[in-house]
Amino acid sequence: MRTKNGLWSYGLRALVFNLMLILGVAGPAVAEAAPKRILALGDSLTHGYGLPDGEIFPVQLENALAENGVEAEVINAGVSGDTSAGGLARLDWALGDPAAPPDLVIVELGANDALRALDPAATEANLDQILTRLDEKGIPALLTGMYAPPNLGPEYGAAFNAIYPRLAEKHQVPFYPFFLDGVAAEPDLNQADGMHPNGAGVAIIADRIAPLVIDALQ
């Protein structure tokens, strides 16, 4: 048998529950996490030279992340033909509103520096500045590496190839050693120029880099 106070308490709980049903909050409110925002700062490999929109790196990385349960928007800040100097010059513009910075910046630059046989010291200085500025702004970065074409000789190759691991160590950022890993020199995975991945090649790149991106976001 319920007491008078017990009946009153039961009625109050019932009233509150009915009000919650009316307002649509009968269960605990669970706020959906906003998609992660990733800025892909790069050259033609990021921009998607020669590819339809659905096959470019930012789109395929979004898909690879989604397959791993991570909802993300990958912003295409790639410019075909861009060098490390060009990436540095447009960094602030690419980052956009300082009040809403990206959750991660993927830095994919340097391939065109090597193709033009630019001084590796200058390339390193530019990438160093990019990573320094991101650190100063409190924006996490992920650095992707590149190898110099073998026709430039072993001396140039050794100087250029050492840039990326050295910078990753200096800035303590996640490092993907070779952006074209598993794709370079594979005819079936590249366009006719032999330099730019086709859609299948980009899919491999996105799948391979996605776990590192997920770790970086966490």
Disulfide bonds with the S-S distance in Angstrom:
none
